[in-house]
């Protein structure tokens, strides 16, 4: 009898789910349905972010520009680049937290 090979979780999780891959592709193409894009299509009347009401809700604003998004990433321990104006097409520059090895 052949025993199936089980891959460690690290290797299984290395490829993001298809939905996440699609979202990242849409984000990099600036095609997510943010308020700026909806205003351009004349679906809504205002592009102002409904969460913070401080700026227009662009793809970059949704992911890293909104104070709510900044707080979210900070709680995950992810350092955002100082210039977040073009992060949607520059995702590879975001520094992920280093995993702890359990030596505390």
C-alpha positions as CSV (number, residue, x, y, z in Angstrom):
1,X,0.0,0.0,0.0
2,X,1.3,3.4,-1.0
3,X,1.1,6.1,1.7
4,X,0.1,9.5,0.4
5,X,2.7,12.2,0.8
6,X,1.6,15.1,3.0
7,X,3.3,18.4,2.4
8,X,4.1,20.7,5.3
9,X,1.6,23.6,5.8
10,X,4.3,26.0,4.7
11,X,4.3,24.6,1.1
12,X,0.5,24.3,0.9
13,X,0.1,27.9,2.0
14,X,2.8,29.2,-0.4
15,X,0.3,29.6,-3.3
16,X,-2.6,32.1,-2.4
17,X,-6.1,31.0,-3.2
18,X,-7.5,31.9,-6.7
19,X,-9.8,34.6,-5.2
20,X,-6.8,36.3,-3.6
21,X,-4.7,36.0,-6.8
22,X,-7.6,37.7,-8.7
23,X,-8.0,40.4,-6.2
24,X,-4.2,41.2,-6.2
25,X,-4.3,41.2,-10.0
26,X,-7.3,43.6,-10.1
27,X,-5.6,45.8,-7.5
28,X,-2.4,46.0,-9.5
29,X,-4.4,46.9,-12.6
30,X,-6.3,49.5,-10.5
31,X,-9.5,47.8,-11.4
32,X,-11.0,47.0,-7.9
33,X,-14.4,48.6,-7.4
34,X,-13.3,51.5,-5.2
35,X,-15.3,54.7,-5.1
36,X,-12.9,56.5,-7.6
37,X,-13.7,53.9,-10.2
38,X,-17.4,53.9,-9.4
39,X,-17.5,57.7,-9.8
40,X,-15.7,57.5,-13.1
41,X,-18.4,55.0,-14.3
42,X,-21.1,57.4,-13.0
43,X,-22.5,54.8,-10.5
44,X,-22.0,57.1,-7.5
45,X,-21.9,60.8,-6.9
46,X,-18.9,61.1,-4.6
47,X,-15.5,59.4,-4.4
48,X,-14.8,60.3,-0.8
49,X,-14.0,57.4,1.4
50,X,-17.0,56.5,3.6
51,X,-14.8,55.1,6.4
52,X,-12.5,58.0,7.1
53,X,-14.2,60.8,5.0
54,X,-10.7,62.4,4.5
55,X,-9.7,61.4,0.9
56,X,-11.0,59.9,-2.2
57,X,-11.3,56.2,-2.1
58,X,-8.7,55.0,-4.6
59,X,-7.2,51.5,-4.8
60,X,-4.2,52.7,-2.9
61,X,-6.3,54.4,-0.3
62,X,-8.4,51.3,0.4
63,X,-5.3,49.1,0.9
64,X,-2.9,51.4,2.7
65,X,-4.0,55.1,2.7
66,X,-7.1,55.0,4.9
67,X,-6.3,55.4,8.6
68,X,-8.4,52.3,9.2
69,X,-6.2,50.3,6.7
70,X,-3.0,51.7,8.4
71,X,-4.3,50.5,11.8
72,X,-5.2,47.1,10.4
73,X,-1.7,46.6,8.9
74,X,0.0,47.9,12.1
75,X,-1.9,45.4,14.2
76,X,-0.6,42.6,11.9
77,X,2.9,43.9,12.4
78,X,3.4,44.8,8.7
79,X,5.5,47.9,8.0
80,X,4.1,49.9,5.1
81,X,6.4,52.0,2.9
82,X,6.6,55.7,3.7
83,X,5.2,56.6,0.3
84,X,2.0,54.8,-0.1
85,X,0.8,56.7,-3.2
86,X,1.6,53.8,-5.5
87,X,1.5,50.7,-3.3
88,X,-1.1,48.9,-5.4
89,X,1.5,48.2,-8.1
90,X,4.4,48.0,-5.7
91,X,3.2,45.3,-3.3
92,X,6.5,43.4,-3.3
93,X,8.1,46.3,-1.3
94,X,5.9,45.8,1.8
95,X,7.9,44.3,4.6
96,X,6.3,41.3,6.3
97,X,7.0,40.6,10.0
98,X,9.7,38.1,10.7
99,X,8.3,34.9,12.2
100,X,9.4,34.1,15.7
101,X,11.2,30.9,16.3
102,X,9.6,30.4,19.7
103,X,12.8,31.2,21.7
104,X,11.3,33.5,24.3
